[in-house]
C-alpha cells in the first residue's frame, strides 16, 4: 500500500484512509473481529508492524536524505528546488512534498539537513 510513498505529499484524510485499510488487513490476518474491540496497538505488536503514519514519515525522510546526499548538479536535487513560474490558481495552494518533509523534521525535533540521524539511528 505504501509503494512510492517517499514522494507523496499526503493529507490527513489520506493517512486516515491508509490506517483504516491497514487495520482492516491486520484484523483479518490476526483473525480478530471488530466486535471483539481489541486495541489496534496490540494487534500491530502481534504482527510486528509499525503505524502507517510513522512508516510514511520514515520513508519521506529516508528519500530526503538520499536526495540531500546527491551532487548539486543532479537533476533530482534540482527538481526538489524547482519553483514553477507564472500565475497561481485561485484558492489555497496544495500541500507540497517540501512542506511535508519540513513538518516531519519538526515533529522529530531535528535539523532538516540531517534526517539520517533519526531515521537510521531510531531503529
Secondary structure, DSSP 8 states (H G I E B T S, - for coil): --TTGGG----HHHHHHHHHHHHHHHHHHHT--GGG---HHHHHHHHT---HHHHHHHHHHHHHHHHHTS-TT-HHHHHHH----S---SSS----HHHHHHHHHHHTT--TT-THHHHHH--
